Amino acid sequence: MMYVKLLFFLLIVSTIYYIETKKLKRRDMKKEMKIYTIFLMFSSVVFIIELMEIEVPNPLEGVRVIFEPIGRTIEQLFTSGG
């Protein structure tokens, strides 16, 4: 069932992409077409990852791993020095 949804999604995205890029090419909007393509590809990848139920790590966890030791060090400096 997942593959049917994926195929249907790709069919819809391809059709929308074809229609929209055709309009952009007609108006000679090359920069806009590049940006449109990038956003469409990014959102498609995110949807496919969600559809396939792939576990994506939360970016906030990476920030926490980096800044938590720094925060503890600063907290120790202020509490032990006072």
Residue frames as qw, qx, qy, qz and C-alpha x, y, z in Angstrom:
[[0.000, 0.884, 0.467, 0.000, 0.00, 0.00, 0.00],
 [0.331, -0.751, 0.099, 0.562, 2.87, 2.34, 0.79],
 [0.383, -0.116, 0.589, 0.702, 4.26, 1.89, -2.73],
 [0.170, 0.658, 0.654, 0.332, 0.91, 2.76, -4.27],
 [0.180, -0.928, -0.225, 0.238, 0.80, 5.98, -2.23],
 [0.420, -0.542, 0.349, 0.639, 4.38, 6.75, -3.22],
 [0.352, 0.207, 0.680, 0.608, 3.68, 6.15, -6.90],
 [0.043, 0.823, 0.546, 0.150, 0.53, 8.27, -6.74],
 [0.299, -0.855, -0.033, 0.422, 2.40, 11.07, -4.98],
 [0.415, -0.329, 0.489, 0.693, 5.23, 11.03, -7.53],
 [0.274, 0.484, 0.688, 0.466, 2.72, 11.12, -10.36],
 [0.074, -0.923, -0.377, 0.036, 0.99, 14.16, -8.88],
 [0.378, -0.744, 0.169, 0.524, 4.26, 15.96, -8.14],
 [0.445, -0.042, 0.601, 0.662, 5.59, 15.25, -11.63],
 [0.189, 0.688, 0.609, 0.346, 2.42, 16.60, -13.21],
 [0.194, -0.943, -0.189, 0.191, 2.47, 19.76, -11.09],
 [0.474, -0.530, 0.345, 0.613, 6.17, 20.24, -11.79],
 [0.414, 0.246, 0.637, 0.602, 5.64, 19.88, -15.53],
 [0.069, 0.839, 0.496, 0.212, 2.78, 22.40, -15.57],
 [0.306, -0.910, -0.055, 0.276, 4.51, 24.97, -13.39],
 [0.497, -0.414, 0.420, 0.637, 7.91, 24.80, -15.05],
 [0.395, 0.473, 0.604, 0.506, 6.27, 25.13, -18.43],
 [0.039, -0.949, -0.303, -0.081, 4.76, 28.44, -17.29],
 [0.443, -0.785, 0.175, 0.397, 8.04, 29.61, -15.81],
 [0.561, -0.055, 0.538, 0.627, 9.98, 28.73, -18.97],
 [0.284, 0.715, 0.521, 0.371, 7.49, 30.62, -21.10],
 [0.150, -0.982, -0.102, -0.052, 8.06, 33.74, -19.00],
 [0.607, 0.511, -0.364, 0.487, 11.85, 33.17, -18.98],
 [0.488, -0.744, 0.250, -0.382, 11.98, 32.97, -15.17],
 [0.737, 0.272, -0.593, 0.178, 15.05, 30.77, -14.77],
 [0.070, 0.335, -0.660, 0.669, 15.98, 31.80, -11.23],
 [0.634, -0.155, 0.273, -0.707, 12.44, 31.27, -10.01],
 [0.895, 0.134, -0.344, -0.251, 12.36, 27.86, -11.69],
 [0.500, 0.306, -0.707, 0.395, 15.53, 26.82, -9.83],
 [0.217, -0.232, 0.570, -0.758, 14.10, 27.94, -6.49],
 [0.793, -0.011, -0.002, -0.609, 10.78, 26.23, -7.25],
 [0.808, 0.218, -0.546, -0.033, 12.59, 23.02, -8.13],
 [0.260, 0.296, -0.727, 0.562, 14.66, 23.09, -4.93],
 [0.436, -0.152, 0.446, -0.767, 11.62, 23.66, -2.71],
 [0.856, 0.083, -0.166, -0.482, 9.57, 21.03, -4.50],
 [0.692, 0.257, -0.659, 0.146, 12.35, 18.47, -4.23],
 [0.045, 0.273, -0.691, 0.668, 12.94, 19.22, -0.55],
 [0.606, -0.074, 0.312, -0.728, 9.26, 18.97, 0.34],
 [0.858, 0.169, -0.367, -0.316, 8.93, 15.78, -1.72],
 [0.500, 0.275, -0.750, 0.334, 11.84, 14.16, 0.10],
 [0.217, -0.190, 0.601, -0.745, 10.37, 15.14, 3.47],
 [0.773, 0.029, 0.047, -0.633, 7.00, 13.66, 2.48],
 [0.799, 0.234, -0.546, -0.096, 8.57, 10.43, 1.22],
 [0.244, 0.273, -0.767, 0.527, 10.57, 10.06, 4.44],
 [0.455, -0.088, 0.451, -0.763, 7.37, 10.57, 6.42],
 [0.826, 0.148, -0.213, -0.500, 5.47, 8.14, 4.21],
 [0.732, 0.233, -0.632, 0.101, 8.11, 5.44, 4.65],
 [0.708, -0.688, -0.064, -0.143, 8.08, 6.06, 8.43],
 [0.701, 0.261, -0.337, 0.572, 11.83, 6.62, 8.60],
 [0.514, -0.761, -0.253, 0.304, 12.95, 7.91, 11.98],
 [0.400, 0.676, -0.060, 0.616, 14.52, 11.34, 11.54],
 [0.512, -0.317, -0.456, 0.655, 16.54, 12.72, 14.45],
 [0.085, -0.948, -0.306, 0.019, 15.36, 15.96, 15.97],
 [0.485, 0.591, -0.160, 0.624, 17.82, 18.82, 15.22],
 [0.387, -0.799, 0.142, -0.437, 17.21, 20.17, 18.70],
 [0.928, -0.350, 0.042, 0.124, 18.94, 17.12, 20.16],
 [0.732, 0.321, -0.044, 0.600, 22.15, 18.08, 18.36],
 [0.002, 0.745, -0.108, 0.658, 21.96, 21.60, 19.73],
 [0.723, -0.643, 0.067, -0.245, 21.36, 20.21, 23.23],
 [0.937, -0.083, -0.028, 0.339, 24.38, 17.91, 22.97],
 [0.515, 0.479, -0.081, 0.706, 26.58, 20.84, 21.99],
 [0.079, -0.650, 0.112, -0.748, 25.35, 23.49, 24.42],
 [0.775, -0.568, -0.222, -0.167, 24.45, 21.46, 27.53],
 [0.792, -0.180, -0.214, 0.542, 28.09, 20.96, 28.64],
 [0.265, 0.396, -0.031, 0.878, 28.80, 24.63, 28.02],
 [0.443, -0.647, -0.165, -0.598, 25.79, 25.61, 30.10],
 [0.844, -0.461, -0.250, 0.113, 26.85, 23.32, 32.95],
 [0.653, 0.074, -0.162, 0.736, 30.36, 24.76, 32.89],
 [0.003, -0.507, -0.022, -0.862, 29.05, 28.34, 33.06],
 [0.654, -0.614, -0.232, -0.376, 26.62, 27.40, 35.83],
 [0.842, -0.296, -0.258, 0.371, 29.46, 25.83, 37.87],
 [0.431, 0.279, -0.115, 0.850, 31.58, 28.96, 37.42],
 [0.249, -0.556, -0.057, -0.791, 28.81, 31.17, 38.81],
 [0.773, -0.534, -0.216, -0.265, 27.70, 28.90, 41.64],
 [0.847, -0.227, -0.224, 0.425, 31.12, 27.86, 42.95],
 [0.434, 0.307, -0.084, 0.843, 32.68, 31.30, 42.56],
 [0.263, -0.681, -0.183, -0.658, 29.97, 33.19, 44.48]]
